[in-house]
Amino acid sequence: MIEVTSTRICKGRESKEKRYYISSKEWLPEEAALATRSHWSIENHLQGCMDVIFCEDAHQANALHAAENLAIDFFRN
């Protein structure tokens, strides 16, 4: 079990957040920190890619089943 505590200061306000990861590997603290940072780096890079390719931010499909219907239609083509 890995616990990561993050501290963020934004507009003079400090917030703390704890995230937990489960792993079957025994990690040294430095290795665990690198692995969790790498995970978020990949996630952040993919988000920008997904928005450009799928125009996710431009869709106003947030009511009822609109998002699911758009996803189904995209994968049929």
PDB file with SEQRES, HELIX, SHEET and CRYST1 records, atoms N, CA, C and O in Angstrom:
SEQRES   1 A   77  MET ILE GLU VAL THR SER THR ARG ILE CYS LYS GLY ARG          
SEQRES   2 A   77  GLU SER LYS GLU LYS ARG TYR TYR ILE SER SER LYS GLU          
SEQRES   3 A   77  TRP LEU PRO GLU GLU ALA ALA LEU ALA THR ARG SER HIS          
SEQRES   4 A   77  TRP SER ILE GLU ASN HIS LEU GLN GLY CYS MET ASP VAL          
SEQRES   5 A   77  ILE PHE CYS GLU ASP ALA HIS GLN ALA ASN ALA LEU HIS          
SEQRES   6 A   77  ALA ALA GLU ASN LEU ALA ILE ASP PHE PHE ARG ASN              
HELIX    1 AA1 PRO A   29  PHE A   54  1                                  26    
HELIX    2 AA2 GLU A   56  ALA A   58  5                                   3    
HELIX    3 AA3 ALA A   66  ARG A   76  1                                  11    
SHEET    1 AA1 2 ILE A   2  CYS A  10  0                                        
SHEET    2 AA1 2 ARG A  13  TYR A  21 -1                                        
CRYST1    1.000    1.000    1.000  90.00  90.00  90.00 P 1           1          
ATOM      1  N   MET A   1       0.847  -1.165   0.000  1.00  0.00           N  
ATOM      2  CA  MET A   1       0.000   0.000   0.000  1.00  0.00           C  
ATOM      3  C   MET A   1       0.900   1.238   0.000  1.00  0.00           C  
ATOM      4  O   MET A   1       1.844   1.326   0.785  1.00  0.00           O  
ATOM      5  N   ILE A   2       0.606   2.178  -0.871  1.00  0.00           N  
ATOM      6  CA  ILE A   2       1.373   3.415  -0.968  1.00  0.00           C  
ATOM      7  C   ILE A   2       0.442   4.572  -0.645  1.00  0.00           C  
ATOM      8  O   ILE A   2      -0.654   4.665  -1.196  1.00  0.00           O  
ATOM      9  N   GLU A   3       0.877   5.453   0.247  1.00  0.00           N  
ATOM     10  CA  GLU A   3       0.118   6.659   0.554  1.00  0.00           C  
ATOM     11  C   GLU A   3       0.938   7.855   0.093  1.00  0.00           C  
ATOM     12  O   GLU A   3       2.109   7.993   0.448  1.00  0.00           O  
ATOM     13  N   VAL A   4       0.310   8.719  -0.703  1.00  0.00           N  
ATOM     14  CA  VAL A   4       0.959   9.928  -1.179  1.00  0.00           C  
ATOM     15  C   VAL A   4       0.173  11.116  -0.641  1.00  0.00           C  
ATOM     16  O   VAL A   4      -1.034  11.219  -0.860  1.00  0.00           O  
ATOM     17  N   THR A   5       0.854  12.006   0.057  1.00  0.00           N  
ATOM     18  CA  THR A   5       0.222  13.227   0.554  1.00  0.00           C  
ATOM     19  C   THR A   5       0.738  14.383  -0.289  1.00  0.00           C  
ATOM     20  O   THR A   5       1.943  14.624  -0.363  1.00  0.00           O  
ATOM     21  N   SER A   6      -0.187  15.094  -0.922  1.00  0.00           N  
ATOM     22  CA  SER A   6       0.177  16.235  -1.759  1.00  0.00           C  
ATOM     23  C   SER A   6      -0.283  17.516  -1.091  1.00  0.00           C  
ATOM     24  O   SER A   6      -1.377  17.580  -0.530  1.00  0.00           O  
ATOM     25  N   THR A   7       0.553  18.526  -1.153  1.00  0.00           N  
ATOM     26  CA  THR A   7       0.199  19.852  -0.657  1.00  0.00           C  
ATOM     27  C   THR A   7       0.219  20.810  -1.830  1.00  0.00           C  
ATOM     28  O   THR A   7       1.165  20.829  -2.618  1.00  0.00           O  
ATOM     29  N   ARG A   8      -0.834  21.605  -1.938  1.00  0.00           N  
ATOM     30  CA  ARG A   8      -0.956  22.541  -3.048  1.00  0.00           C  
ATOM     31  C   ARG A   8      -1.328  23.911  -2.492  1.00  0.00           C  
ATOM     32  O   ARG A   8      -2.187  24.024  -1.618  1.00  0.00           O  
ATOM     33  N   ILE A   9      -0.677  24.944  -3.004  1.00  0.00           N  
ATOM     34  CA  ILE A   9      -1.019  26.311  -2.619  1.00  0.00           C  
ATOM     35  C   ILE A   9      -1.486  27.029  -3.873  1.00  0.00           C  
ATOM     36  O   ILE A   9      -0.744  27.161  -4.846  1.00  0.00           O  
ATOM     37  N   CYS A  10      -2.729  27.489  -3.832  1.00  0.00           N  
ATOM     38  CA  CYS A  10      -3.328  28.173  -4.975  1.00  0.00           C  
ATOM     39  C   CYS A  10      -4.033  29.424  -4.458  1.00  0.00           C  
ATOM     40  O   CYS A  10      -4.903  29.344  -3.591  1.00  0.00           O  
ATOM     41  N   LYS A  11      -3.657  30.555  -4.990  1.00  0.00           N  
ATOM     42  CA  LYS A  11      -4.226  31.845  -4.563  1.00  0.00           C  
ATOM     43  C   LYS A  11      -4.122  32.031  -3.054  1.00  0.00           C  
ATOM     44  O   LYS A  11      -5.043  32.532  -2.409  1.00  0.00           O  
ATOM     45  N   GLY A  12      -2.990  31.620  -2.510  1.00  0.00           N  
ATOM     46  CA  GLY A  12      -2.738  31.803  -1.087  1.00  0.00           C  
ATOM     47  C   GLY A  12      -3.413  30.799  -0.167  1.00  0.00           C  
ATOM     48  O   GLY A  12      -3.232  30.860   1.049  1.00  0.00           O  
ATOM     49  N   ARG A  13      -4.179  29.886  -0.720  1.00  0.00           N  
ATOM     50  CA  ARG A  13      -4.857  28.871   0.094  1.00  0.00           C  
ATOM     51  C   ARG A  13      -4.145  27.535  -0.062  1.00  0.00           C  
ATOM     52  O   ARG A  13      -3.824  27.108  -1.171  1.00  0.00           O  
ATOM     53  N   GLU A  14      -3.910  26.898   1.049  1.00  0.00           N  
ATOM     54  CA  GLU A  14      -3.234  25.608   1.050  1.00  0.00           C  
ATOM     55  C   GLU A  14      -4.263  24.490   1.171  1.00  0.00           C  
ATOM     56  O   GLU A  14      -5.189  24.560   1.978  1.00  0.00           O  
ATOM     57  N   SER A  15      -4.079  23.457   0.348  1.00  0.00           N  
ATOM     58  CA  SER A  15      -4.939  22.275   0.460  1.00  0.00           C  
ATOM     59  C   SER A  15      -4.060  21.034   0.428  1.00  0.00           C  
ATOM     60  O   SER A  15      -3.029  20.998  -0.244  1.00  0.00           O  
ATOM     61  N   LYS A  16      -4.481  20.031   1.160  1.00  0.00           N  
ATOM     62  CA  LYS A  16      -3.748  18.759   1.195  1.00  0.00           C  
ATOM     63  C   LYS A  16      -4.679  17.654   0.723  1.00  0.00           C  
ATOM     64  O   LYS A  16      -5.888  17.681   0.952  1.00  0.00           O  
ATOM     65  N   GLU A  17      -4.077  16.695   0.065  1.00  0.00           N  
ATOM     66  CA  GLU A  17      -4.843  15.571  -0.460  1.00  0.00           C  
ATOM     67  C   GLU A  17      -4.024  14.305  -0.271  1.00  0.00           C  
ATOM     68  O   GLU A  17      -2.807  14.307  -0.456  1.00  0.00           O  
ATOM     69  N   LYS A  18      -4.697  13.228   0.097  1.00  0.00           N  
ATOM     70  CA  LYS A  18      -4.025  11.926   0.207  1.00  0.00           C  
ATOM     71  C   LYS A  18      -4.572  11.009  -0.879  1.00  0.00           C  
ATOM     72  O   LYS A  18      -5.780  10.927  -1.104  1.00  0.00           O  
ATOM     73  N   ARG A  19      -3.650  10.324  -1.545  1.00  0.00           N  
ATOM     74  CA  ARG A  19      -4.019   9.325  -2.549  1.00  0.00           C  
ATOM     75  C   ARG A  19      -3.384   8.011  -2.145  1.00  0.00           C  
ATOM     76  O   ARG A  19      -2.292   7.977  -1.578  1.00  0.00           O  
ATOM     77  N   TYR A  20      -4.079   6.941  -2.444  1.00  0.00           N  
ATOM     78  CA  TYR A  20      -3.598   5.614  -2.066  1.00  0.00           C  
ATOM     79  C   TYR A  20      -3.459   4.751  -3.309  1.00  0.00           C  
ATOM     80  O   TYR A  20      -4.294   4.795  -4.212  1.00  0.00           O  
ATOM     81  N   TYR A  21      -2.393   3.970  -3.339  1.00  0.00           N  
ATOM     82  CA  TYR A  21      -2.125   3.051  -4.433  1.00  0.00           C  
ATOM     83  C   TYR A  21      -1.878   1.667  -3.842  1.00  0.00           C  
ATOM     84  O   TYR A  21      -1.303   1.524  -2.763  1.00  0.00           O  
ATOM     85  N   ILE A  22      -2.321   0.665  -4.570  1.00  0.00           N  
ATOM     86  CA  ILE A  22      -2.097  -0.720  -4.154  1.00  0.00           C  
ATOM     87  C   ILE A  22      -1.092  -1.330  -5.125  1.00  0.00           C  
ATOM     88  O   ILE A  22      -1.225  -1.186  -6.340  1.00  0.00           O  
ATOM     89  N   SER A  23      -0.101  -2.001  -4.589  1.00  0.00           N  
ATOM     90  CA  SER A  23       0.919  -2.615  -5.427  1.00  0.00           C  
ATOM     91  C   SER A  23       1.372  -3.932  -4.807  1.00  0.00           C  
ATOM     92  O   SER A  23       1.418  -4.072  -3.585  1.00  0.00           O  
ATOM     93  N   SER A  24       1.701  -4.877  -5.651  1.00  0.00           N  
ATOM     94  CA  SER A  24       2.238  -6.143  -5.156  1.00  0.00           C  
ATOM     95  C   SER A  24       3.759  -6.063  -5.000  1.00  0.00           C  
ATOM     96  O   SER A  24       4.382  -6.978  -4.461  1.00  0.00           O  
ATOM     97  N   LYS A  25       4.347  -4.968  -5.472  1.00  0.00           N  
ATOM     98  CA  LYS A  25       5.798  -4.794  -5.384  1.00  0.00           C  
ATOM     99  C   LYS A  25       6.163  -4.058  -4.095  1.00  0.00           C  
ATOM    100  O   LYS A  25       5.430  -3.185  -3.630  1.00  0.00           O  
ATOM    101  N   GLU A  26       7.288  -4.423  -3.542  1.00  0.00           N  
ATOM    102  CA  GLU A  26       7.844  -3.692  -2.396  1.00  0.00           C  
ATOM    103  C   GLU A  26       8.615  -2.494  -2.956  1.00  0.00           C  
ATOM    104  O   GLU A  26       9.573  -2.684  -3.706  1.00  0.00           O  
ATOM    105  N   TRP A  27       8.224  -1.284  -2.614  1.00  0.00           N  
ATOM    106  CA  TRP A  27       8.831  -0.074  -3.146  1.00  0.00           C  
ATOM    107  C   TRP A  27       9.661   0.631  -2.088  1.00  0.00           C  
ATOM    108  O   TRP A  27       9.283   0.670  -0.917  1.00  0.00           O  
ATOM    109  N   LEU A  28      10.775   1.179  -2.496  1.00  0.00           N  
ATOM    110  CA  LEU A  28      11.462   2.166  -1.674  1.00  0.00           C  
ATOM    111  C   LEU A  28      10.681   3.473  -1.835  1.00  0.00           C  
ATOM    112  O   LEU A  28      10.063   3.681  -2.880  1.00  0.00           O  
ATOM    113  N   PRO A  29      10.689   4.346  -0.850  1.00  0.00           N  
ATOM    114  CA  PRO A  29       9.916   5.593  -0.978  1.00  0.00           C  
ATOM    115  C   PRO A  29      10.235   6.389  -2.252  1.00  0.00           C  
ATOM    116  O   PRO A  29       9.329   6.943  -2.874  1.00  0.00           O  
ATOM    117  N   GLU A  30      11.492   6.448  -2.636  1.00  0.00           N  
ATOM    118  CA  GLU A  30      11.884   7.189  -3.837  1.00  0.00           C  
ATOM    119  C   GLU A  30      11.293   6.556  -5.093  1.00  0.00           C  
ATOM    120  O   GLU A  30      10.856   7.260  -6.004  1.00  0.00           O  
ATOM    121  N   GLU A  31      11.282   5.222  -5.136  1.00  0.00           N  
ATOM    122  CA  GLU A  31      10.718   4.509  -6.296  1.00  0.00           C  
ATOM    123  C   GLU A  31       9.210   4.734  -6.381  1.00  0.00           C  
ATOM    124  O   GLU A  31       8.670   4.961  -7.463  1.00  0.00           O  
ATOM    125  N   ALA A  32       8.543   4.671  -5.246  1.00  0.00           N  
ATOM    126  CA  ALA A  32       7.094   4.868  -5.220  1.00  0.00           C  
ATOM    127  C   ALA A  32       6.739   6.281  -5.673  1.00  0.00           C  
ATOM    128  O   ALA A  32       5.781   6.477  -6.421  1.00  0.00           O  
ATOM    129  N   ALA A  33       7.513   7.262  -5.217  1.00  0.00           N  
ATOM    130  CA  ALA A  33       7.260   8.646  -5.624  1.00  0.00           C  
ATOM    131  C   ALA A  33       7.425   8.807  -7.127  1.00  0.00           C  
ATOM    132  O   ALA A  33       6.606   9.460  -7.774  1.00  0.00           O  
ATOM    133  N   LEU A  34       8.462   8.225  -7.680  1.00  0.00           N  
ATOM    134  CA  LEU A  34       8.700   8.306  -9.120  1.00  0.00           C  
ATOM    135  C   LEU A  34       7.581   7.622  -9.905  1.00  0.00           C  
ATOM    136  O   LEU A  34       7.109   8.155 -10.909  1.00  0.00           O  
ATOM    137  N   ALA A  35       7.163   6.457  -9.452  1.00  0.00           N  
ATOM    138  CA  ALA A  35       6.106   5.716 -10.145  1.00  0.00           C  
ATOM    139  C   ALA A  35       4.783   6.477 -10.130  1.00  0.00           C  
ATOM    140  O   ALA A  35       4.098   6.536 -11.151  1.00  0.00           O  
ATOM    141  N   THR A  36       4.415   7.059  -8.990  1.00  0.00           N  
ATOM    142  CA  THR A  36       3.137   7.781  -8.926  1.00  0.00           C  
ATOM    143  C   THR A  36       3.208   9.068  -9.745  1.00  0.00           C  
ATOM    144  O   THR A  36       2.226   9.431 -10.393  1.00  0.00           O  
ATOM    145  N   ARG A  37       4.337   9.763  -9.732  1.00  0.00           N  
ATOM    146  CA  ARG A  37       4.472  10.965 -10.554  1.00  0.00           C  
ATOM    147  C   ARG A  37       4.412  10.610 -12.035  1.00  0.00           C  
ATOM    148  O   ARG A  37       3.802  11.334 -12.822  1.00  0.00           O  
ATOM    149  N   SER A  38       5.029   9.519 -12.414  1.00  0.00           N  
ATOM    150  CA  SER A  38       5.005   9.077 -13.816  1.00  0.00           C  
ATOM    151  C   SER A  38       3.586   8.775 -14.259  1.00  0.00           C  
ATOM    152  O   SER A  38       3.199   9.106 -15.380  1.00  0.00           O  
ATOM    153  N   HIS A  39       2.816   8.155 -13.394  1.00  0.00           N  
ATOM    154  CA  HIS A  39       1.422   7.843 -13.719  1.00  0.00           C  
ATOM    155  C   HIS A  39       0.661   9.114 -14.063  1.00  0.00           C  
ATOM    156  O   HIS A  39      -0.032   9.159 -15.079  1.00  0.00           O  
ATOM    157  N   TRP A  40       0.776  10.138 -13.241  1.00  0.00           N  
ATOM    158  CA  TRP A  40       0.031  11.375 -13.482  1.00  0.00           C  
ATOM    159  C   TRP A  40       0.570  12.116 -14.696  1.00  0.00           C  
ATOM    160  O   TRP A  40      -0.187  12.809 -15.376  1.00  0.00           O  
ATOM    161  N   SER A  41       1.847  11.985 -14.981  1.00  0.00           N  
ATOM    162  CA  SER A  41       2.409  12.616 -16.172  1.00  0.00           C  
ATOM    163  C   SER A  41       1.760  12.032 -17.427  1.00  0.00           C  
ATOM    164  O   SER A  41       1.374  12.769 -18.334  1.00  0.00           O  
ATOM    165  N   ILE A  42       1.643  10.708 -17.471  1.00  0.00           N  
ATOM    166  CA  ILE A  42       1.005  10.043 -18.610  1.00  0.00           C  
ATOM    167  C   ILE A  42      -0.452  10.461 -18.705  1.00  0.00           C  
ATOM    168  O   ILE A  42      -0.939  10.779 -19.790  1.00  0.00           O  
ATOM    169  N   GLU A  43      -1.144  10.462 -17.587  1.00  0.00           N  
ATOM    170  CA  GLU A  43      -2.565  10.844 -17.556  1.00  0.00           C  
ATOM    171  C   GLU A  43      -2.757  12.261 -18.094  1.00  0.00           C  
ATOM    172  O   GLU A  43      -3.656  12.497 -18.900  1.00  0.00           O  
ATOM    173  N   ASN A  44      -1.935  13.189 -17.665  1.00  0.00           N  
ATOM    174  CA  ASN A  44      -2.066  14.579 -18.106  1.00  0.00           C  
ATOM    175  C   ASN A  44      -1.767  14.733 -19.591  1.00  0.00           C  
ATOM    176  O   ASN A  44      -2.448  15.493 -20.279  1.00  0.00           O  
ATOM    177  N   HIS A  45      -0.762  14.026 -20.097  1.00  0.00           N  
ATOM    178  CA  HIS A  45      -0.440  14.116 -21.516  1.00  0.00           C  
ATOM    179  C   HIS A  45      -1.550  13.506 -22.373  1.00  0.00           C  
ATOM    180  O   HIS A  45      -1.878  14.043 -23.431  1.00  0.00           O  
ATOM    181  N   LEU A  46      -2.122  12.409 -21.934  1.00  0.00           N  
ATOM    182  CA  LEU A  46      -3.195  11.778 -22.700  1.00  0.00           C  
ATOM    183  C   LEU A  46      -4.452  12.624 -22.713  1.00  0.00           C  
ATOM    184  O   LEU A  46      -5.179  12.623 -23.707  1.00  0.00           O  
ATOM    185  N   GLN A  47      -4.729  13.342 -21.642  1.00  0.00           N  
ATOM    186  CA  GLN A  47      -5.927  14.171 -21.585  1.00  0.00           C  
ATOM    187  C   GLN A  47      -5.912  15.218 -22.687  1.00  0.00           C  
ATOM    188  O   GLN A  47      -6.928  15.450 -23.343  1.00  0.00           O  
ATOM    189  N   GLY A  48      -4.768  15.849 -22.891  1.00  0.00           N  
ATOM    190  CA  GLY A  48      -4.671  16.845 -23.958  1.00  0.00           C  
ATOM    191  C   GLY A  48      -4.853  16.213 -25.321  1.00  0.00           C  
ATOM    192  O   GLY A  48      -5.503  16.788 -26.194  1.00  0.00           O  
ATOM    193  N   CYS A  49      -4.291  15.051 -25.507  1.00  0.00           N  
ATOM    194  CA  CYS A  49      -4.416  14.314 -26.769  1.00  0.00           C  
ATOM    195  C   CYS A  49      -5.867  13.916 -27.019  1.00  0.00           C  
ATOM    196  O   CYS A  49      -6.377  14.066 -28.129  1.00  0.00           O  
ATOM    197  N   MET A  50      -6.520  13.415 -25.990  1.00  0.00           N  
ATOM    198  CA  MET A  50      -7.918  12.982 -26.129  1.00  0.00           C  
ATOM    199  C   MET A  50      -8.813  14.173 -26.473  1.00  0.00           C  
ATOM    200  O   MET A  50      -9.741  14.038 -27.270  1.00  0.00           O  
ATOM    201  N   ASP A  51      -8.543  15.323 -25.886  1.00  0.00           N  
ATOM    202  CA  ASP A  51      -9.367  16.480 -26.175  1.00  0.00           C  
ATOM    203  C   ASP A  51      -9.195  16.932 -27.618  1.00  0.00           C  
ATOM    204  O   ASP A  51     -10.172  17.307 -28.267  1.00  0.00           O  
ATOM    205  N   VAL A  52      -7.969  16.902 -28.131  1.00  0.00           N  
ATOM    206  CA  VAL A  52      -7.725  17.318 -29.510  1.00  0.00           C  
ATOM    207  C   VAL A  52      -8.361  16.328 -30.479  1.00  0.00           C  
ATOM    208  O   VAL A  52      -9.012  16.735 -31.440  1.00  0.00           O  
ATOM    209  N   ILE A  53      -8.181  15.050 -30.240  1.00  0.00           N  
ATOM    210  CA  ILE A  53      -8.687  14.027 -31.165  1.00  0.00           C  
ATOM    211  C   ILE A  53     -10.207  13.919 -31.107  1.00  0.00           C  
ATOM    212  O   ILE A  53     -10.868  13.884 -32.144  1.00  0.00           O  
ATOM    213  N   PHE A  54     -10.761  13.866 -29.899  1.00  0.00           N  
ATOM    214  CA  PHE A  54     -12.196  13.636 -29.751  1.00  0.00           C  
ATOM    215  C   PHE A  54     -12.984  14.908 -29.447  1.00  0.00           C  
ATOM    216  O   PHE A  54     -14.207  14.855 -29.319  1.00  0.00           O  
ATOM    217  N   CYS A  55     -12.305  16.050 -29.330  1.00  0.00           N  
ATOM    218  CA  CYS A  55     -12.956  17.331 -29.019  1.00  0.00           C  
ATOM    219  C   CYS A  55     -13.859  17.213 -27.797  1.00  0.00           C  
ATOM    220  O   CYS A  55     -14.983  17.717 -27.796  1.00  0.00           O  
ATOM    221  N   GLU A  56     -13.363  16.545 -26.755  1.00  0.00           N  
ATOM    222  CA  GLU A  56     -14.179  16.290 -25.568  1.00  0.00           C  
ATOM    223  C   GLU A  56     -14.685  17.565 -24.909  1.00  0.00           C  
ATOM    224  O   GLU A  56     -15.831  17.613 -24.462  1.00  0.00           O  
ATOM    225  N   ASP A  57     -13.853  18.594 -24.841  1.00  0.00           N  
ATOM    226  CA  ASP A  57     -14.270  19.818 -24.166  1.00  0.00           C  
ATOM    227  C   ASP A  57     -15.341  20.576 -24.944  1.00  0.00           C  
ATOM    228  O   ASP A  57     -16.086  21.363 -24.360  1.00  0.00           O  
ATOM    229  N   ALA A  58     -15.425  20.349 -26.242  1.00  0.00           N  
ATOM    230  CA  ALA A  58     -16.401  21.059 -27.065  1.00  0.00           C  
ATOM    231  C   ALA A  58     -17.799  20.450 -26.967  1.00  0.00           C  
ATOM    232  O   ALA A  58     -18.785  21.127 -27.259  1.00  0.00           O  
ATOM    233  N   HIS A  59     -17.900  19.196 -26.563  1.00  0.00           N  
ATOM    234  CA  HIS A  59     -19.206  18.537 -26.492  1.00  0.00           C  
ATOM    235  C   HIS A  59     -20.013  19.053 -25.312  1.00  0.00           C  
ATOM    236  O   HIS A  59     -19.503  19.206 -24.202  1.00  0.00           O  
ATOM    237  N   GLN A  60     -21.265  19.312 -25.578  1.00  0.00           N  
ATOM    238  CA  GLN A  60     -22.183  19.734 -24.523  1.00  0.00           C  
ATOM    239  C   GLN A  60     -23.113  18.570 -24.179  1.00  0.00           C  
ATOM    240  O   GLN A  60     -24.271  18.777 -23.816  1.00  0.00           O  
ATOM    241  N   ALA A  61     -22.609  17.374 -24.293  1.00  0.00           N  
ATOM    242  CA  ALA A  61     -23.410  16.168 -24.081  1.00  0.00           C  
ATOM    243  C   ALA A  61     -23.325  15.747 -22.618  1.00  0.00           C  
ATOM    244  O   ALA A  61     -22.610  14.804 -22.280  1.00  0.00           O  
ATOM    245  N   ASN A  62     -24.041  16.434 -21.769  1.00  0.00           N  
ATOM    246  CA  ASN A  62     -23.994  16.078 -20.358  1.00  0.00           C  
ATOM    247  C   ASN A  62     -25.385  15.830 -19.776  1.00  0.00           C  
ATOM    248  O   ASN A  62     -25.561  15.825 -18.558  1.00  0.00           O  
ATOM    249  N   ALA A  63     -26.358  15.626 -20.640  1.00  0.00           N  
ATOM    250  CA  ALA A  63     -27.717  15.368 -20.169  1.00  0.00           C  
ATOM    251  C   ALA A  63     -28.143  13.952 -20.562  1.00  0.00           C  
ATOM    252  O   ALA A  63     -27.859  13.485 -21.664  1.00  0.00           O  
ATOM    253  N   LEU A  64     -28.811  13.301 -19.663  1.00  0.00           N  
ATOM    254  CA  LEU A  64     -29.357  11.961 -19.882  1.00  0.00           C  
ATOM    255  C   LEU A  64     -28.294  11.013 -20.428  1.00  0.00           C  
ATOM    256  O   LEU A  64     -27.257  10.818 -19.796  1.00  0.00           O  
ATOM    257  N   HIS A  65     -28.542  10.420 -21.600  1.00  0.00           N  
ATOM    258  CA  HIS A  65     -27.628   9.418 -22.156  1.00  0.00           C  
ATOM    259  C   HIS A  65     -26.850   9.954 -23.350  1.00  0.00           C  
ATOM    260  O   HIS A  65     -26.325   9.166 -24.137  1.00  0.00           O  
ATOM    261  N   ALA A  66     -26.763  11.261 -23.504  1.00  0.00           N  
ATOM    262  CA  ALA A  66     -26.136  11.858 -24.690  1.00  0.00           C  
ATOM    263  C   ALA A  66     -24.675  11.426 -24.846  1.00  0.00           C  
ATOM    264  O   ALA A  66     -24.253  11.093 -25.954  1.00  0.00           O  
ATOM    265  N   ALA A  67     -23.903  11.425 -23.768  1.00  0.00           N  
ATOM    266  CA  ALA A  67     -22.487  11.054 -23.863  1.00  0.00           C  
ATOM    267  C   ALA A  67     -22.330   9.606 -24.315  1.00  0.00           C  
ATOM    268  O   ALA A  67     -21.472   9.299 -25.142  1.00  0.00           O  
ATOM    269  N   GLU A  68     -23.161   8.715 -23.771  1.00  0.00           N  
ATOM    270  CA  GLU A  68     -23.091   7.308 -24.188  1.00  0.00           C  
ATOM    271  C   GLU A  68     -23.463   7.163 -25.655  1.00  0.00           C  
ATOM    272  O   GLU A  68     -22.816   6.416 -26.388  1.00  0.00           O  
ATOM    273  N   ASN A  69     -24.503   7.873 -26.091  1.00  0.00           N  
ATOM    274  CA  ASN A  69     -24.921   7.793 -27.483  1.00  0.00           C  
ATOM    275  C   ASN A  69     -23.834   8.301 -28.424  1.00  0.00           C  
ATOM    276  O   ASN A  69     -23.616   7.719 -29.487  1.00  0.00           O  
ATOM    277  N   LEU A  70     -23.154   9.376 -28.047  1.00  0.00           N  
ATOM    278  CA  LEU A  70     -22.058   9.872 -28.881  1.00  0.00           C  
ATOM    279  C   LEU A  70     -20.923   8.861 -28.963  1.00  0.00           C  
ATOM    280  O   LEU A  70     -20.343   8.668 -30.032  1.00  0.00           O  
ATOM    281  N   ALA A  71     -20.607   8.227 -27.872  1.00  0.00           N  
ATOM    282  CA  ALA A  71     -19.532   7.238 -27.848  1.00  0.00           C  
ATOM    283  C   ALA A  71     -19.882   6.042 -28.728  1.00  0.00           C  
ATOM    284  O   ALA A  71     -19.032   5.550 -29.471  1.00  0.00           O  
ATOM    285  N   ILE A  72     -21.109   5.577 -28.652  1.00  0.00           N  
ATOM    286  CA  ILE A  72     -21.541   4.433 -29.474  1.00  0.00           C  
ATOM    287  C   ILE A  72     -21.456   4.799 -30.944  1.00  0.00           C  
ATOM    288  O   ILE A  72     -20.954   4.015 -31.750  1.00  0.00           O  
ATOM    289  N   ASP A  73     -21.947   5.992 -31.308  1.00  0.00           N  
ATOM    290  CA  ASP A  73     -21.937   6.434 -32.689  1.00  0.00           C  
ATOM    291  C   ASP A  73     -20.506   6.551 -33.207  1.00  0.00           C  
ATOM    292  O   ASP A  73     -20.238   6.198 -34.355  1.00  0.00           O  
ATOM    293  N   PHE A  74     -19.589   7.038 -32.383  1.00  0.00           N  
ATOM    294  CA  PHE A  74     -18.190   7.200 -32.800  1.00  0.00           C  
ATOM    295  C   PHE A  74     -17.575   5.837 -33.125  1.00  0.00           C  
ATOM    296  O   PHE A  74     -16.865   5.709 -34.123  1.00  0.00           O  
ATOM    297  N   PHE A  75     -17.829   4.834 -32.313  1.00  0.00           N  
ATOM    298  CA  PHE A  75     -17.189   3.538 -32.509  1.00  0.00           C  
ATOM    299  C   PHE A  75     -17.854   2.703 -33.596  1.00  0.00           C  
ATOM    300  O   PHE A  75     -17.286   1.697 -34.020  1.00  0.00           O  
ATOM    301  N   ARG A  76     -19.024   3.086 -34.053  1.00  0.00           N  
ATOM    302  CA  ARG A  76     -19.659   2.378 -35.171  1.00  0.00           C  
ATOM    303  C   ARG A  76     -18.999   2.733 -36.491  1.00  0.00           C  
ATOM    304  O   ARG A  76     -18.972   1.922 -37.417  1.00  0.00           O  
ATOM    305  N   ASN A  77     -18.464   3.956 -36.577  1.00  0.00           N  
ATOM    306  CA  ASN A  77     -17.869   4.409 -37.853  1.00  0.00           C  
ATOM    307  C   ASN A  77     -16.561   3.833 -38.086  1.00  0.00           C  
ATOM    308  O   ASN A  77     -15.936   4.114 -39.109  1.00  0.00           O  
TER     309      ASN A  77                                                      
END                                                                             
